[in-house]
């Protein structure tokens, strides 16, 4: 049987997300029941890596739906375990781990139990080690993804959290905006290959990459920096566009790559201006934008207009495919052999983790 790749899972992601929308009531029911039919005072999402970035992608939409009734906060498992915040009786804390094997997430669940808190795990693998550390395990509907550099999991987790917020707030009409964003994600996916081929020299000679977002696109910018670091093995960082020009831009040379993610809201003009300014230094400055006036610019990938708070969900396929195409062209994602020693000293996964990527 053919081995699945990131490309395959990116191709599956929106279809699985749409199927999850169709069964949304059953999917989010365990968490709705936990809330007793009411809205929690605070929803604390404890996650790391791509799961954290999926939460970042969903957070603007969640905040828009829930408003002042429920404060949405994000925190890493490490911060939760070692610098535990005060958790109140009206708070809902969700520890997220797609594999159910991330050691930091399991430690966060243990930390909750040690304080007499209800340990709730949101995962893509309910039969994982998480079962032994959580009081309640909830499946967010990713299905199978046998690649460590997750893509389908990011899209489905973000969709699940957005569906949860719409359901909790009683704003089911917002689900149509998620559907439209998934349509836009399909359009981005279809356009990315030709965009990569047009700029293959630039994308296969990246040495340092900045990923710049604004508000609703900070999630996709963060995931972009993570994915490029994981797969292409280059220094990559994410910045808010205005923070980027308050120091990090001073490192710019023509050798730098800078990716801009335009949310299509009131900040768009500023995002586009900073992208144009960056092009004065490097030709490898690219933008994803709904600005139709940039359709003829070969360094702009133009996508349909959507609700700005769903922009990260729509733009995710670009960075996922860029990571796959660039790393594949460069020979794969093989890590330095000394990484075996690193993982022997400090591993991010339990002993039950299977490395399907064969890159260590």
Order of alpha helices (4+ residues) and beta strands (2+ residues): alpha-alpha-beta-alpha-beta-alpha-beta-alpha-beta-beta-alpha-alpha-alpha-beta-alpha-beta-alpha-beta-alpha-beta-beta-alpha-alpha
